[in-house]
Amino acid sequence: MVLLTWACVLFLSSSGLGKRKPNIVFILTDDQGSADVGFANQNSTFRTENIDKIAANSVRLSTYYVHPTCSPTRAALMTGRYAANVGVSLALLRGNPAGLDPEYPTLPGHLATLGYKNYLVGKWHLGQSKKMYHPLKRGFHEFYGMLGGGFNHYTKQRGGGRFDLWRGYDPVFDNTTHSTDLFNDEAIRVVKDHLRIEDDPFFLYLAYAAPHDPLAAPKRHQSLCGHIKNERRMMSCAMVAGVDEGVGKIV
């Protein structure tokens, strides 16, 4: 498994940066192949125009690595440590009572001490069996997304039919809209509302559930990938196209 990340520092102030702290958007995709973006592979058949534009105007970390599975990568990102050193060396499968222990400080927790308001939109996957593992207990002020490792992108159900879509501590019901569309819309709302209401800087951690299986995508994104004959590759391309669409709107 390969996860791709993009970090954007946004100076969203008409008066210039001055002494203001920058707004930060960190975008994480799930199970996306490292060669399935145009900026890294000129022969890629995937549609990543917006992502490629960011790469063309950014500092690129060409030897930047992640852990091979979900939870360890996220644990390392949140703590700045090797996942094995914070007790999350393997992906947390459903029913696992473990999580990222509160003894380890997190990136959003540190940013909060600097005056940031922190938002998590998307996938957490660092524990859900106890309240102390919840993202709202780990430095985030708002959370909309999934706590576990994967779900049906339309029904939002995991193994055994359990529902996994939340706003804060409360379940949110939606069984018709693709998760990527929901997360894109929420990220846009977060940015617009924060800039309209808040004076403090923000940190938005947008962690897509795509293109993690089960493979599924809206027809409009599948139509962008009809040139790919292999059905699974076509569907993976379509899921990445949804991410790319959101990146273009958010950044």
Sequence and secondary structure as in RCSB ss.txt:
>XXXX:A:sequence
MVLLTWACVLFLSSSGLGKRKPNIVFILTDDQGSADVGFANQNSTFRTENIDKIAANSVRLSTYYVHPTCSPTRA
ALMTGRYAANVGVSLALLRGNPAGLDPEYPTLPGHLATLGYKNYLVGKWHLGQSKKMYHPLKRGFHEFYGMLGGG
FNHYTKQRGGGRFDLWRGYDPVFDNTTHSTDLFNDEAIRVVKDHLRIEDDPFFLYLAYAAPHDPLAAPKRHQSLC
GHIKNERRMMSCAMVAGVDEGVGKIV
>XXXX:A:secstr
    EEEEEE   TT  TT   EEEEEE SS  TTSSTTT TT  S  HHHHHHHHTS   TT    SSHHHHHH
HHHHSS GGGGT  S   TT      TTS  HHHHHHHTT EEEEEEE  S  SSGGGSGGGTT SEEEEESSS 
  TTT B GGG B  EETTEE   SSS HHHHHHHHHHHHHHHHHHH  S EEEEEE  TTSSS    HHHHGGG
TT  SHHHHHHHHHHHHHHHHHHHH 
